[in-house]
């Protein structure tokens, strides 16, 4: 459930499914146990992936520019999401 542990802008890692090992940015909650995630490439902001909370692992990173855009009521671009994930892959 949306309990505050995973918020919009968090970087998560898929641990189950065909996309296991893939990093995403959380765009928000779809249902109590389902997140909306995007990577800016295969899963764009216009068609985010629905991912069960049980099938992801929260990384200790937040895409600040994505979080600011989402909390400000704006939709981040796919380019911004790709840049945030590229930075995490290099440092994380």
N, CA, C and O atoms as a GROMACS GRO file, in nm:
protein
  368
    1UNK      N    1   0.083  -0.120   0.000
    1UNK     CA    2   0.000   0.000   0.000
    1UNK      C    3   0.087   0.124   0.000
    1UNK      O    4   0.202   0.120   0.044
    2UNK      N    5   0.033   0.234  -0.048
    2UNK     CA    6   0.110   0.358  -0.042
    2UNK      C    7   0.130   0.399   0.104
    2UNK      O    8   0.042   0.460   0.165
    3UNK      N    9   0.245   0.366   0.158
    3UNK     CA   10   0.270   0.394   0.299
    3UNK      C   11   0.382   0.495   0.318
    3UNK      O   12   0.426   0.518   0.431
    4UNK      N   13   0.428   0.556   0.210
    4UNK     CA   14   0.532   0.656   0.222
    4UNK      C   15   0.672   0.602   0.204
    4UNK      O   16   0.767   0.680   0.199
    5UNK      N   17   0.689   0.470   0.195
    5UNK     CA   18   0.823   0.417   0.178
    5UNK      C   19   0.871   0.428   0.035
    5UNK      O   20   0.991   0.440   0.010
    6UNK      N   21   0.780   0.424  -0.060
    6UNK     CA   22   0.814   0.443  -0.200
    6UNK      C   23   0.730   0.560  -0.251
    6UNK      O   24   0.608   0.557  -0.247
    7UNK      N   25   0.800   0.662  -0.298
    7UNK     CA   26   0.730   0.781  -0.347
    7UNK      C   27   0.771   0.809  -0.491
    7UNK      O   28   0.866   0.748  -0.542
    8UNK      N   29   0.701   0.898  -0.554
    8UNK     CA   30   0.733   0.937  -0.692
    8UNK      C   31   0.875   0.991  -0.698
    8UNK      O   32   0.914   1.075  -0.617
    9UNK      N   33   0.952   0.942  -0.793
    9UNK     CA   34   1.089   0.984  -0.809
    9UNK      C   35   1.190   0.882  -0.760
    9UNK      O   36   1.308   0.891  -0.794
   10UNK      N   37   1.147   0.785  -0.681
   10UNK     CA   38   1.238   0.681  -0.635
   10UNK      C   39   1.286   0.596  -0.752
   10UNK      O   40   1.213   0.573  -0.848
   11UNK      N   41   1.409   0.550  -0.743
   11UNK     CA   42   1.465   0.457  -0.840
   11UNK      C   43   1.443   0.318  -0.783
   11UNK      O   44   1.476   0.291  -0.668
   12UNK      N   45   1.386   0.228  -0.864
   12UNK     CA   46   1.359   0.091  -0.820
   12UNK      C   47   1.421  -0.008  -0.918
   12UNK      O   48   1.447   0.024  -1.034
   13UNK      N   49   1.443  -0.128  -0.868
   13UNK     CA   50   1.499  -0.236  -0.948
   13UNK      C   51   1.396  -0.348  -0.956
   13UNK      O   52   1.344  -0.391  -0.854
   14UNK      N   53   1.367  -0.394  -1.075
   14UNK     CA   54   1.273  -0.505  -1.093
   14UNK      C   55   1.344  -0.634  -1.052
   14UNK      O   56   1.455  -0.661  -1.098
   15UNK      N   57   1.279  -0.713  -0.968
   15UNK     CA   58   1.340  -0.839  -0.923
   15UNK      C   59   1.262  -0.961  -0.971
   15UNK      O   60   1.300  -1.074  -0.941
   16UNK      N   61   1.153  -0.940  -1.044
   16UNK     CA   62   1.073  -1.051  -1.095
   16UNK      C   63   1.015  -1.015  -1.231
   16UNK      O   64   0.989  -0.898  -1.261
   17UNK      N   65   0.995  -1.117  -1.312
   17UNK     CA   66   0.936  -1.096  -1.444
   17UNK      C   67   1.042  -1.092  -1.552
   17UNK      O   68   1.161  -1.109  -1.525
   18UNK      N   69   0.997  -1.070  -1.674
   18UNK     CA   70   1.090  -1.064  -1.788
   18UNK      C   71   1.187  -0.948  -1.778
   18UNK      O   72   1.294  -0.950  -1.839
   19UNK      N   73   1.149  -0.847  -1.703
   19UNK     CA   74   1.234  -0.728  -1.690
   19UNK      C   75   1.320  -0.730  -1.564
   19UNK      O   76   1.368  -0.625  -1.522
   20UNK      N   77   1.342  -0.847  -1.504
   20UNK     CA   78   1.423  -0.858  -1.382
   20UNK      C   79   1.561  -0.798  -1.407
   20UNK      O   80   1.624  -0.824  -1.509
   21UNK      N   81   1.608  -0.718  -1.312
   21UNK     CA   82   1.736  -0.652  -1.324
   21UNK      C   83   1.731  -0.516  -1.390
   21UNK      O   84   1.834  -0.449  -1.402
   22UNK      N   85   1.613  -0.473  -1.432
   22UNK     CA   86   1.596  -0.346  -1.502
   22UNK      C   87   1.562  -0.236  -1.401
   22UNK      O   88   1.486  -0.259  -1.307
   23UNK      N   89   1.620  -0.118  -1.421
   23UNK     CA   90   1.593  -0.004  -1.332
   23UNK      C   91   1.482   0.084  -1.391
   23UNK      O   92   1.473   0.104  -1.512
   24UNK      N   93   1.399   0.136  -1.300
   24UNK     CA   94   1.289   0.224  -1.337
   24UNK      C   95   1.282   0.342  -1.240
   24UNK      O   96   1.341   0.338  -1.132
   25UNK      N   97   1.211   0.446  -1.281
   25UNK     CA   98   1.177   0.558  -1.193
   25UNK      C   99   1.028   0.548  -1.164
   25UNK      O  100   0.947   0.528  -1.254
   26UNK      N  101   0.992   0.561  -1.037
   26UNK     CA  102   0.852   0.554  -0.996
   26UNK      C  103   0.782   0.684  -1.034
   26UNK      O  104   0.828   0.792  -0.999
   27UNK      N  105   0.670   0.671  -1.105
   27UNK     CA  106   0.590   0.787  -1.142
   27UNK      C  107   0.474   0.808  -1.046
   27UNK      O  108   0.422   0.919  -1.034
   28UNK      N  109   0.432   0.703  -0.977
   28UNK     CA  110   0.322   0.714  -0.883
   28UNK      C  111   0.262   0.577  -0.854
   28UNK      O  112   0.315   0.474  -0.893
   29UNK      N  113   0.149   0.580  -0.784
   29UNK     CA  114   0.077   0.458  -0.749
   29UNK      C  115  -0.042   0.442  -0.841
   29UNK      O  116  -0.109   0.539  -0.874
   30UNK      N  117  -0.068   0.318  -0.884
   30UNK     CA  118  -0.184   0.286  -0.966
   30UNK      C  119  -0.296   0.231  -0.879
   30UNK      O  120  -0.409   0.278  -0.885
   31UNK      N  121  -0.264   0.133  -0.798
   31UNK     CA  122  -0.354   0.071  -0.701
   31UNK      C  123  -0.273   0.051  -0.574
   31UNK      O  124  -0.153   0.078  -0.573
   32UNK      N  125  -0.336   0.006  -0.466
   32UNK     CA  126  -0.263  -0.008  -0.340
   32UNK      C  127  -0.136  -0.095  -0.347
   32UNK      O  128  -0.043  -0.070  -0.270
   33UNK      N  129  -0.129  -0.193  -0.434
   33UNK     CA  130  -0.010  -0.277  -0.442
   33UNK      C  131   0.063  -0.262  -0.576
   33UNK      O  132   0.151  -0.343  -0.607
   34UNK      N  133   0.028  -0.162  -0.654
   34UNK     CA  134   0.081  -0.149  -0.790
   34UNK      C  135   0.139  -0.010  -0.813
   34UNK      O  136   0.074   0.091  -0.789
   35UNK      N  137   0.263  -0.007  -0.862
   35UNK     CA  138   0.331   0.117  -0.896
   35UNK      C  139   0.325   0.142  -1.046
   35UNK      O  140   0.311   0.049  -1.125
   36UNK      N  141   0.336   0.267  -1.085
   36UNK     CA  142   0.355   0.304  -1.224
   36UNK      C  143   0.500   0.344  -1.239
   36UNK      O  144   0.547   0.436  -1.171
   37UNK      N  145   0.573   0.275  -1.328
   37UNK     CA  146   0.716   0.301  -1.345
   37UNK      C  147   0.748   0.324  -1.492
   37UNK      O  148   0.677   0.277  -1.581
   38UNK      N  149   0.857   0.396  -1.517
   38UNK     CA  150   0.902   0.423  -1.654
   38UNK      C  151   1.053   0.427  -1.656
   38UNK      O  152   1.118   0.455  -1.555
   39UNK      N  153   1.110   0.398  -1.773
   39UNK     CA  154   1.255   0.407  -1.790
   39UNK      C  155   1.295   0.506  -1.898
   39UNK      O  156   1.414   0.530  -1.919
   40UNK      N  157   1.198   0.563  -1.968
   40UNK     CA  158   1.225   0.662  -2.071
   40UNK      C  159   1.264   0.603  -2.205
   40UNK      O  160   1.283   0.677  -2.302
   41UNK      N  161   1.276   0.472  -2.214
   41UNK     CA  162   1.311   0.405  -2.340
   41UNK      C  163   1.198   0.312  -2.382
   41UNK      O  164   1.110   0.351  -2.459
   42UNK      N  165   1.198   0.191  -2.331
   42UNK     CA  166   1.093   0.094  -2.363
   42UNK      C  167   0.961   0.129  -2.297
   42UNK      O  168   0.854   0.107  -2.354
   43UNK      N  169   0.970   0.182  -2.177
   43UNK     CA  170   0.851   0.226  -2.104
   43UNK      C  171   0.858   0.375  -2.084
   43UNK      O  172   0.930   0.425  -1.997
   44UNK      N  173   0.784   0.444  -2.167
   44UNK     CA  174   0.787   0.591  -2.165
   44UNK      C  175   0.685   0.645  -2.066
   44UNK      O  176   0.601   0.571  -2.016
   45UNK      N  177   0.694   0.772  -2.041
   45UNK     CA  178   0.604   0.839  -1.946
   45UNK      C  179   0.459   0.829  -1.993
   45UNK      O  180   0.368   0.823  -1.911
   46UNK      N  181   0.438   0.829  -2.123
   46UNK     CA  182   0.302   0.823  -2.176
   46UNK      C  183   0.239   0.685  -2.161
   46UNK      O  184   0.116   0.674  -2.168
   47UNK      N  185   0.319   0.581  -2.142
   47UNK     CA  186   0.265   0.446  -2.123
   47UNK      C  187   0.349   0.372  -2.018
   47UNK      O  188   0.424   0.280  -2.052
   48UNK      N  189   0.336   0.412  -1.892
   48UNK     CA  190   0.418   0.351  -1.787
   48UNK      C  191   0.380   0.206  -1.761
   48UNK      O  192   0.268   0.163  -1.790
   49UNK      N  193   0.475   0.132  -1.705
   49UNK     CA  194   0.453  -0.009  -1.670
   49UNK      C  195   0.389  -0.016  -1.532
   49UNK      O  196   0.425   0.058  -1.441
   50UNK      N  197   0.294  -0.106  -1.518
   50UNK     CA  198   0.234  -0.133  -1.387
   50UNK      C  199   0.315  -0.246  -1.326
   50UNK      O  200   0.328  -0.353  -1.385
   51UNK      N  201   0.370  -0.221  -1.207
   51UNK     CA  202   0.458  -0.319  -1.143
   51UNK      C  203   0.413  -0.342  -0.999
   51UNK      O  204   0.395  -0.246  -0.923
   52UNK      N  205   0.395  -0.468  -0.962
   52UNK     CA  206   0.357  -0.505  -0.827
   52UNK      C  207   0.470  -0.469  -0.731
   52UNK      O  208   0.588  -0.489  -0.762
   53UNK      N  209   0.435  -0.415  -0.615
   53UNK     CA  210   0.534  -0.375  -0.516
   53UNK      C  211   0.619  -0.493  -0.472
   53UNK      O  212   0.737  -0.476  -0.439
   54UNK      N  213   0.563  -0.612  -0.471
   54UNK     CA  214   0.638  -0.731  -0.430
   54UNK      C  215   0.748  -0.767  -0.530
   54UNK      O  216   0.840  -0.841  -0.497
   55UNK      N  217   0.738  -0.713  -0.651
   55UNK     CA  218   0.831  -0.750  -0.757
   55UNK      C  219   0.939  -0.645  -0.782
   55UNK      O  220   1.009  -0.650  -0.884
   56UNK      N  221   0.953  -0.550  -0.690
   56UNK     CA  222   1.055  -0.448  -0.706
   56UNK      C  223   1.136  -0.435  -0.577
   56UNK      O  224   1.092  -0.475  -0.469
   57UNK      N  225   1.255  -0.379  -0.592
   57UNK     CA  226   1.340  -0.347  -0.478
   57UNK      C  227   1.372  -0.199  -0.486
   57UNK      O  228   1.419  -0.151  -0.588
   58UNK      N  229   1.346  -0.128  -0.378
   58UNK     CA  230   1.373   0.016  -0.376
   58UNK      C  231   1.523   0.037  -0.358
   58UNK      O  232   1.583  -0.017  -0.265
   59UNK      N  233   1.583   0.115  -0.447
   59UNK     CA  234   1.724   0.151  -0.434
   59UNK      C  235   1.732   0.278  -0.351
   59UNK      O  236   1.634   0.350  -0.337
   60UNK      N  237   1.848   0.306  -0.296
   60UNK     CA  238   1.864   0.422  -0.210
   60UNK      C  239   1.893   0.548  -0.292
   60UNK      O  240   1.984   0.624  -0.260
   61UNK      N  241   1.816   0.568  -0.396
   61UNK     CA  242   1.835   0.685  -0.482
   61UNK      C  243   1.701   0.744  -0.520
   61UNK      O  244   1.601   0.674  -0.534
   62UNK      N  245   1.702   0.875  -0.536
   62UNK     CA  246   1.583   0.946  -0.583
   62UNK      C  247   1.625   1.034  -0.700
   62UNK      O  248   1.727   1.102  -0.694
   63UNK      N  249   1.546   1.031  -0.806
   63UNK     CA  250   1.568   1.120  -0.919
   63UNK      C  251   1.504   1.254  -0.882
   63UNK      O  252   1.384   1.274  -0.903
   64UNK      N  253   1.584   1.344  -0.828
   64UNK     CA  254   1.531   1.470  -0.774
   64UNK      C  255   1.454   1.552  -0.876
   64UNK      O  256   1.347   1.605  -0.845
   65UNK      N  257   1.507   1.563  -0.999
   65UNK     CA  258   1.439   1.644  -1.099
   65UNK      C  259   1.305   1.583  -1.140
   65UNK      O  260   1.211   1.655  -1.172
   66UNK      N  261   1.296   1.451  -1.140
   66UNK     CA  262   1.170   1.383  -1.171
   66UNK      C  263   1.072   1.404  -1.056
   66UNK      O  264   0.954   1.434  -1.078
   67UNK      N  265   1.120   1.387  -0.934
   67UNK     CA  266   1.034   1.404  -0.816
   67UNK      C  267   0.979   1.546  -0.809
   67UNK      O  268   0.861   1.566  -0.779
   68UNK      N  269   1.064   1.646  -0.836
   68UNK     CA  270   1.019   1.785  -0.832
   68UNK      C  271   0.911   1.811  -0.937
   68UNK      O  272   0.811   1.878  -0.910
   69UNK      N  273   0.931   1.757  -1.056
   69UNK     CA  274   0.832   1.775  -1.162
   69UNK      C  275   0.699   1.711  -1.125
   69UNK      O  276   0.593   1.772  -1.141
   70UNK      N  277   0.704   1.589  -1.074
   70UNK     CA  278   0.581   1.518  -1.038
   70UNK      C  279   0.508   1.585  -0.922
   70UNK      O  280   0.386   1.595  -0.924
   71UNK      N  281   0.583   1.629  -0.822
   71UNK     CA  282   0.519   1.695  -0.708
   71UNK      C  283   0.467   1.833  -0.745
   71UNK      O  284   0.378   1.886  -0.679
   72UNK      N  285   0.522   1.892  -0.852
   72UNK     CA  286   0.474   2.021  -0.899
   72UNK      C  287   0.358   2.009  -0.996
   72UNK      O  288   0.309   2.109  -1.047
   73UNK      N  289   0.314   1.885  -1.021
   73UNK     CA  290   0.201   1.864  -1.110
   73UNK      C  291   0.238   1.860  -1.257
   73UNK      O  292   0.150   1.863  -1.343
   74UNK      N  293   0.366   1.852  -1.288
   74UNK     CA  294   0.411   1.846  -1.426
   74UNK      C  295   0.452   1.703  -1.462
   74UNK      O  296   0.480   1.622  -1.373
   75UNK      N  297   0.456   1.675  -1.590
   75UNK     CA  298   0.498   1.542  -1.636
   75UNK      C  299   0.644   1.552  -1.681
   75UNK      O  300   0.676   1.632  -1.769
   76UNK      N  301   0.733   1.472  -1.621
   76UNK     CA  302   0.873   1.477  -1.664
   76UNK      C  303   0.888   1.419  -1.804
   76UNK      O  304   0.806   1.339  -1.848
   77UNK      N  305   0.992   1.460  -1.873
   77UNK     CA  306   1.016   1.408  -2.007
   77UNK      C  307   1.091   1.276  -1.998
   77UNK      O  308   1.154   1.245  -1.896
   78UNK      N  309   1.083   1.198  -2.105
   78UNK     CA  310   1.157   1.072  -2.109
   78UNK      C  311   1.307   1.096  -2.101
   78UNK      O  312   1.380   1.015  -2.044
   79UNK      N  313   1.353   1.206  -2.157
   79UNK     CA  314   1.495   1.240  -2.154
   79UNK      C  315   1.543   1.261  -2.010
   79UNK      O  316   1.652   1.215  -1.974
   80UNK      N  317   1.464   1.328  -1.929
   80UNK     CA  318   1.499   1.352  -1.789
   80UNK      C  319   1.508   1.219  -1.714
   80UNK      O  320   1.598   1.199  -1.633
   81UNK      N  321   1.417   1.129  -1.742
   81UNK     CA  322   1.418   0.997  -1.677
   81UNK      C  323   1.540   0.918  -1.721
   81UNK      O  324   1.606   0.854  -1.638
   82UNK      N  325   1.572   0.920  -1.850
   82UNK     CA  326   1.690   0.849  -1.900
   82UNK      C  327   1.818   0.903  -1.836
   82UNK      O  328   1.906   0.825  -1.800
   83UNK      N  329   1.827   1.032  -1.822
   83UNK     CA  330   1.946   1.092  -1.760
   83UNK      C  331   1.959   1.052  -1.614
   83UNK      O  332   2.069   1.024  -1.567
   84UNK      N  333   1.847   1.049  -1.542
   84UNK     CA  334   1.849   1.009  -1.402
   84UNK      C  335   1.894   0.863  -1.387
   84UNK      O  336   1.974   0.831  -1.299
   85UNK      N  337   1.843   0.777  -1.473
   85UNK     CA  338   1.881   0.636  -1.466
   85UNK      C  339   2.025   0.614  -1.511
   85UNK      O  340   2.093   0.527  -1.456
   86UNK      N  341   2.074   0.688  -1.607
   86UNK     CA  342   2.212   0.676  -1.652
   86UNK      C  343   2.308   0.716  -1.540
   86UNK      O  344   2.413   0.654  -1.521
   87UNK      N  345   2.270   0.817  -1.466
   87UNK     CA  346   2.354   0.862  -1.353
   87UNK      C  347   2.359   0.753  -1.245
   87UNK      O  348   2.465   0.730  -1.186
   88UNK      N  349   2.248   0.689  -1.219
   88UNK     CA  350   2.243   0.583  -1.117
   88UNK      C  351   2.324   0.463  -1.162
   88UNK      O  352   2.395   0.404  -1.080
   89UNK      N  353   2.316   0.426  -1.288
   89UNK     CA  354   2.391   0.310  -1.338
   89UNK      C  355   2.541   0.332  -1.326
   89UNK      O  356   2.615   0.236  -1.302
   90UNK      N  357   2.587   0.454  -1.342
   90UNK     CA  358   2.728   0.484  -1.332
   90UNK      C  359   2.774   0.484  -1.186
   90UNK      O  360   2.880   0.431  -1.154
   91UNK      N  361   2.694   0.543  -1.098
   91UNK     CA  362   2.735   0.558  -0.960
   91UNK      C  363   2.681   0.450  -0.869
   91UNK      O  364   2.736   0.428  -0.761
   92UNK      N  365   2.575   0.380  -0.909
   92UNK     CA  366   2.510   0.288  -0.819
   92UNK      C  367   2.538   0.148  -0.847
   92UNK      O  368   2.487   0.060  -0.777
   0.00000   0.00000   0.00000
